[in-house]
Amino acid sequence: MGPAALLPLLPVLLLPLAVAAGGPEVRSLRGSWRLRSGNGSVSLRAEVPGCVHTALLCRGLIQDPYYRFNDVMYRWISLDNWTYSRTFKTPFDVRKWQKVNLVFEGVDTVAQILLNNVTVGRTDNMFNRYSFDITSVIQEVNFVEVRFLSAVSYAAEQSRCHKAHSIPPACPPPVQKGECHVNFIRKEQCSFSWDWGPSFPTQGIWKDVRIEAYNHYHLIYFSLTPFFVKSAQQWCLEVESIFDVVSSKPVAGLVTVNIPKLKTQQTFSVRLQPGEGSIVLHVNINKSSAVEAWWPNGHGKQTGYNMTTTFMMEEGCQIEKFSKVYFRTVELVQEPIPGSPGLSFYFRINGRPIFIKGSNWIPADSFQDRVTSDTLRLLLKSAADANMNALRVWGGGVYEQDEFYDICDEMGIMIWQDFMFACALYPTDQNYLESVRAEVSHQVRRLKSHPSIILWSGNNENEAALASNWFSIPYADRGVYIKDYVTLYVKNIREIVLTEDKSRPFVASSPTNGLESVKQGWLSQNPYDTHYGDTHFYDYKSDCWNWTVYPKTRFASEYGFQSWPSFSTIEKVSSPEDWSYTSNFSLHRQHHEGGNIQMLQEIGRHFKLPQSPDPVKQFKDMIYLTQVMQAQCIKTETEFYRFSQSEIINGEGHTMGALYWQLNDIWQAPSWASLEYGGKWKLLHYFAQNFFAPLLPVAFEDKGVLHIYGVSDLHVDHRLTLRVIVHAWSSLEPVCTLATEGVTVKAQSAVPIYKESISDLLERCSCTRKSCVITFCLVGEDGLQSPTNHYFLSSLKDAVGLEKTHFSASVSQQDDIYVFVLQTTAIAPFVSLDVGSIKGRFSDNGFLMTEKKKTVVFYPWEPTSVEELESSLILTSLLDVV
């Protein structure tokens, strides 16, 4: 590591300024800094924003941290205390400015900030914005240092100093190979490890850092909140501006808000008081303009309006703020349901009940500086392309970057936003609470203008952790922990949210019983009660094809099954000796206790396990089967939630949300995700495109009777034809077909459209359960068509008549897409097209092929060619697994 210390000293850089007439001088300190280890033995150039790991990687001092066992090999990095430093010239005359601040949008996490060897401040919260007054310290040439303390050491020290009572859990389970006491540091909780992710407790300046110099006043936060005033039948916009006022006397002036497209312009006289001054303006939108609301994906357009806000204050500069404003309302409806105990739990957007379809979002990388706008756009577009309209930003990661929410606004993806507390109890001492209060108020101010955010939620699973006593707290001590819980989430977080943002609902936890939890002192006896709120549900012991094991809940906000990512994804971070299901690597990568065995057990229920004598072929077969199993399990469960939306059975039902766990991956490993690290679609994601389709027929069996429901998210009723086709596994020609015409599928509901006893059906079609399979779809006159769905009458390991097929595939290019024409000689279940590392996605994958010919389109995400696709293509179906 020695030679790295000999890098030349950094030049003093002058960066371009953003200057408004008489306005503030803002100068970014992004770019090249010096980075050195605690004892100075390692010294290198490092980019800001960035972190120590990526800096070391960039300079070739470490390998890919995700390669093989490097997560454990590189523990030393996060156990050291690193220092970032740089020299910069002040590009303005300091004497001309009343105030100069050093502003950090994000510091990860515990650091002492020095300017010219004077400590100007300290940080201890990754989620906070820090602004340090450097007016009296700044010179013509400056030396800035950010001295980090290891997050691991800091968390351990905080835990040691907490004398009151223990705050469990102390450490993650050993299988996660993580670090301890993450609940004592306001940092990305999963960076100390999780059951789907590695332990990389980063240090670094992870967001922008800059110098701001200003006189009189400076705008810090600016937000827009729309309200629909029912009594006046008019949209109103609340415009909030928060300033730092350095003038010793009040500053008066005019603010003009202009939304040209809505013929709305208003000017207000305002006065700012010294200190932190805020202005709240209420703009009434011109009644003669038709306002187009913002709608979730699949329910309408995401119309936004350009708006200019001009501040003309008597002192100093004019500020012009350009923004996009969206109009939408959100209500979380919790009210009695006829024929059922408990309360509903669903979202109304612009007055319309919306069935929430989507998944849960985790950080896209262990190293946030690698998460670019392109990364976010690719993952979010994949969510929208799979007919999702919502994601839950899970409470163990980070509050996402601005671009994330901008893209969600643009794509109509609703966000259930957790605050960053997960699966743990937390301290409530004064310093900790103050830090959390600053974090919450900063994040709400930063994010509340986004129409995509429809809910604030206090934490992930902490109500359940207390109610179900995950941490074995003696009954006599429960009161202390309940008090802590209410202090943190209710008296602090909730109080700030309600003050800062009256436009959207807040729940204290997920899962929760909602209003019932509130009634029971914020801690319900059973937060998983299906008659209230939302539920999380995981079961790896039951048969996942059996819908009766799933909770008929009001809202399913977490549920899932694991699978392995594809071989091309694993190959990048492993070596040939790792390519078996039981290798040390495969065990090391699995962070969920018993996860690899659970997958085998679930596969074994319905499929034959691979027995190939070639270990690599056997590994690839296992990967394929885990993905088939995961897709089929989550399909069954999600379809159950969708067909339960319109009925109450034994007091349960009216399910109005299905968010499976999880959307994306943080590294290349087995997990619950449907998108692999890098964005490649697993078979589950292709299935999601179908099981979240706006129009879908769903089949299930109950007491020997086959039921088919028509599920619709469309806004009008449709008269359709239901086509049911029965195939013998041994033939591509159907053994019998049935068309039921004039079936009415009601708008935004799930209705029974067909039922027949299985024995009658089998007799009519000369079939047995093992020899036949059912497919079905809905077709309308105007080209409206649902995906074709399937229902298996038996396990596929028992299927009779299935034979190995001979596939052929031809590839051709049409403009910027590629067309694959597949031909088969026999029925093929779970046909998978894989083009290795070529980035892109197919129009369909993992399907049941019951016709001789099928056309599939490939949408590339980067340039490729017919030749490249042909040579990379691997076609697999169930009978290729040996």
Secondary structure, 3 states (H helix, E strand, C coil): CHHHHHCCCCCCECCCCEECCCCCEEEECCEEEEEECCCCCCEEEEEECCCHHHHHHHCCCCCCCCCCCHHHHCHHHHHCCCEEEEEEECCCCHHHCCEEEEEECCEECCEEEEECCEEEEEECECCCCEEEECCCCCCCEEEEEEEECCHHHHHHHHHHHCCCCCCCCCCCCHHHCCCCCHHHCECCHHHEEECCEEECCCCEECCCEEEEEECCEEEEEEEEEEEEECCCCEEEEEEEEEEEECCCCCEEEEEEEEEHHHCEEEEEEEEECCEEEEEEEEEECCCCCCCCCECCCCCCCECCEEEEEEEEECCCCEEEEEEEECCCCEEEECCEECCEEEECCEEEECCEEECEEEEEECCCCCCHHHCCHHHHHHHHHHHHHCCCCEEEECCCCCCCCHHHHHHHHHHCCEEEEECCCECCCCCCCHHHHHHHHHHHHHHHHHHCCCCCEEEEECCECHHHHHHCCCCCCCHHHHHHHHHHHHHHHHHHHHHHHHHHCCCCCEECCECECCHHHHHCCCCCCCCCCCCCCEEEECCCCCCCCCHHHCCCCCCEEEECCCECCCHHHHHCCCCHHHCCCCCHHHHHHCCCCCHHHHHHHHHHHHCCCCCCCCHHHHHHHHHHHHHHHHHHHHHHHHHHHHHCCCCEECCEECCCEEEECCCCCCCCCCECCCECCCCCECHHHHHHHHHCCCEEEEEEEECCEEEEEEEECCCCCEEEEEEEEEEECCCCCEEEEEEEEEEEECCCEEEEEEEEEHHHHHHHCCCCCCCEEEEEEEECCCCCECCCEEEECCCHHHCCCCCCCCCEEEEEEECCEEEEEEECCCCEEEEEEECCCCCEEECCCCEEECCCEEEEEEEECCCCCHHHHHHHCEEECHHHCC
